[in-house]
Amino acid sequence: MPALLPTEFYGEIIWLGAVADRGAALPSAALDEMALTFAGFAHEAHAGLTRPSCSRVTSQYPRGTEIRNTRQLSLISAEDLARIAERMSVTELHPRLLGASVVIAGIPDFTLVPPGSRLQAETGATLVVDMENRPCHLPAKPIDDEGPGNGRAFKAAADNLRGVTAWVEREGILRPGDVLRLHVPDQPAWPHLDAARGL
């Protein structure tokens, strides 16, 4: 019995980018296409089948522990980007300043899609949503470089709007204009989530 429900929510890819050297700079460079393998996109700093653990999983592992790489790509929606810009009182916030990999348009409340959801292109190339990409202070510097004084507002403005991290389940090529269909896990929300959060 299928465990994933194909929805009628579709996102069109409107921008692709890659961060070649995360240690050198956060902003991503625009791409005409992205050839995905099971290790992600070869020219992206976050590519690889495994990665050293980071702040997202310090409750599970000491920082730097080798773990499975479910953070190969960073996805955000054009709608969420626009809402962040509005909260920051700026005209536009370019996705390259956030180190984004894929920008899509058309899926409402994209940052809140369930973990485990799939985004599948018509070619079959498929991404799995790992989790929300929590806002951090790192984009502040590149944002300030383009608009001095704007960077400090990013982290709070991006709350629940920063997009998601994802990994490649099926290889393929993504291009601007491609349409990704959202497939969600066909299960109810865990009823003990508030208790786990301490609410």
C-alpha positions as CSV (number, residue, x, y, z in Angstrom):
1,M,0.0,0.0,0.0
2,P,1.5,3.4,-1.0
3,A,2.8,5.5,2.0
4,L,3.2,8.7,0.0
5,L,0.2,10.7,-1.3
6,P,0.6,12.5,-4.6
7,T,-0.9,16.0,-4.2
8,E,-2.2,18.6,-6.6
9,F,0.5,21.0,-5.3
10,Y,3.2,21.8,-7.8
11,G,6.3,24.0,-7.6
12,E,8.0,25.5,-10.6
13,I,11.8,25.9,-10.4
14,I,12.5,29.5,-10.9
15,W,16.2,29.6,-9.9
16,L,19.1,27.2,-9.3
17,G,22.4,27.8,-7.5
18,A,25.4,26.2,-5.8
19,V,27.8,27.2,-3.1
20,A,31.2,26.1,-4.4
21,D,33.2,26.7,-1.3
22,R,31.3,27.1,1.9
23,G,34.4,28.1,3.8
24,A,35.1,31.0,1.5
25,A,31.6,32.5,1.2
26,L,27.9,31.7,1.7
27,P,26.4,33.2,-1.5
28,S,25.5,30.7,-4.2
29,A,26.2,31.1,-8.0
30,A,23.3,30.8,-10.5
31,L,23.1,27.6,-12.6
32,D,21.4,26.8,-15.9
33,E,21.0,23.2,-14.8
34,M,21.8,20.9,-11.9
35,A,22.8,17.3,-12.5
36,L,21.9,15.4,-9.4
37,T,23.4,12.1,-8.2
38,F,22.8,10.2,-5.0
39,A,25.5,12.4,-3.5
40,G,23.7,15.6,-4.5
41,F,25.2,18.1,-6.9
42,A,28.9,17.6,-7.4
43,H,29.8,21.3,-7.5
44,E,27.9,22.1,-4.3
45,A,29.8,22.4,-1.0
46,H,27.1,20.4,0.8
47,A,27.4,17.4,-1.6
48,G,28.3,13.9,-0.5
49,L,26.8,10.7,0.8
50,T,28.0,11.6,4.3
51,R,28.8,14.8,6.1
52,P,30.1,16.0,9.4
53,S,27.3,16.7,11.9
54,C,26.5,20.3,12.6
55,S,24.4,22.4,15.0
56,R,21.2,20.9,13.8
57,V,21.9,17.5,15.4
58,T,24.0,18.4,18.4
59,S,21.4,16.7,20.6
60,Q,22.2,13.4,18.8
61,Y,26.0,13.6,18.0
62,P,29.1,15.5,19.0
63,R,29.8,18.2,16.3
64,G,31.9,16.8,13.5
65,T,30.6,13.2,13.7
66,E,30.3,11.5,10.3
67,I,26.6,11.0,9.5
68,R,24.4,10.3,6.5
69,N,24.1,13.5,4.4
70,T,20.4,14.5,4.3
71,R,21.4,18.2,3.9
72,Q,22.6,18.0,0.3
73,L,20.5,20.9,-1.0
74,S,18.8,24.0,0.4
75,L,15.3,24.7,-1.0
76,I,13.2,27.8,-0.5
77,S,10.0,29.2,-2.1
78,A,9.7,32.5,-3.9
79,E,6.6,33.2,-1.7
80,D,8.6,32.6,1.5
81,L,11.5,34.8,0.2
82,A,9.0,37.6,-0.5
83,R,7.6,37.3,3.0
84,I,11.0,37.5,4.6
85,A,11.8,40.6,2.5
86,E,8.6,42.2,3.7
87,R,9.4,41.4,7.3
88,M,12.8,42.9,6.8
89,S,11.3,46.0,5.1
90,V,13.5,45.5,2.0
91,T,12.3,45.5,-1.6
92,E,13.8,42.1,-2.5
93,L,16.0,39.4,-1.0
94,H,18.0,37.4,-3.6
95,P,18.2,33.7,-2.9
96,R,22.0,33.6,-3.7
97,L,22.6,35.7,-0.5
98,L,21.1,32.8,1.5
99,G,23.2,30.1,-0.3
100,A,20.0,28.6,-1.8
101,S,20.2,25.6,-4.1
102,V,16.7,25.6,-5.5
103,V,13.9,28.2,-5.5
104,I,10.4,27.1,-6.4
105,A,7.1,29.0,-6.8
106,G,3.6,27.7,-6.3
107,I,3.6,25.6,-3.1
108,P,1.9,27.5,-0.2
109,D,3.6,27.5,3.2
110,F,6.5,25.6,1.7
111,T,8.8,25.8,4.7
112,L,6.2,23.8,6.7
113,V,5.8,20.8,4.3
114,P,6.1,17.6,6.3
115,P,9.5,16.0,6.7
116,G,9.7,12.9,4.4
117,S,7.8,14.6,1.6
118,R,9.0,14.1,-2.0
119,L,9.4,16.7,-4.7
120,Q,9.3,14.9,-8.0
121,A,10.1,16.3,-11.5
122,E,8.4,15.0,-14.6
123,T,11.7,13.3,-15.5
124,G,11.5,11.3,-12.3
125,A,14.3,13.2,-10.5
126,T,13.2,13.2,-6.9
127,L,14.2,15.1,-3.7
128,V,13.3,14.1,-0.2
129,V,12.6,16.9,2.3
130,D,14.7,16.3,5.5
131,M,13.5,19.1,7.7
132,E,13.0,22.8,8.1
133,N,16.2,24.8,7.4
134,R,16.3,26.8,10.6
135,P,17.3,30.5,10.2
136,C,20.8,31.4,11.3
137,H,23.0,34.5,11.4
138,L,25.3,33.4,8.5
139,P,23.3,35.3,5.7
140,A,23.7,38.5,7.7
141,K,27.1,39.4,6.2
142,P,26.2,38.9,2.5
143,I,22.9,40.7,3.1
144,D,24.8,43.6,4.7
145,D,27.3,43.7,1.8
146,E,24.4,44.6,-0.5
147,G,22.3,46.6,1.9
148,P,24.3,47.9,4.9
149,G,22.3,47.4,8.1
150,N,19.8,44.9,6.7
151,G,21.5,41.7,7.7
152,R,20.7,41.8,11.4
153,A,17.0,41.6,10.7
154,F,17.2,38.3,8.7
155,K,17.2,35.7,11.4
156,A,14.0,36.8,13.1
157,A,12.3,37.7,9.7
158,A,13.0,34.2,8.4
159,D,11.3,32.3,11.2
160,N,9.3,29.5,9.7
161,L,10.1,30.8,6.2
162,R,13.7,29.7,5.6
163,G,12.8,26.7,3.4
164,V,13.9,23.1,3.8
165,T,16.9,20.9,3.5
166,A,16.7,17.9,1.1
167,W,18.6,15.0,-0.3
168,V,18.4,13.1,-3.6
169,E,16.3,9.9,-3.7
170,R,16.4,9.5,-7.5
171,E,19.0,11.0,-9.8
172,G,18.3,13.3,-12.7
173,I,18.8,16.8,-14.0
174,L,16.9,19.9,-12.8
175,R,16.4,23.1,-14.8
176,P,14.6,26.4,-14.4
177,G,11.1,25.9,-15.6
178,D,10.8,22.3,-14.4
179,V,7.8,21.5,-12.3
180,L,8.1,19.5,-9.1
181,R,5.0,17.7,-7.7
182,L,4.7,17.5,-4.0
183,H,4.1,14.0,-2.5
184,V,3.4,13.9,1.3
185,P,3.5,11.1,3.9
186,D,-0.1,9.7,4.2
187,Q,-0.1,9.6,8.0
188,P,-1.6,11.7,10.8
189,A,0.5,14.1,12.8
190,W,2.0,12.5,15.9
191,P,-0.3,13.5,18.8
192,H,2.5,13.9,21.3
193,L,4.4,16.6,19.4
194,D,3.4,19.4,21.9
195,A,4.6,17.3,24.8
196,A,7.9,16.5,23.1
197,R,8.3,20.3,22.5
198,G,7.7,20.9,26.2
199,L,4.5,22.9,25.5
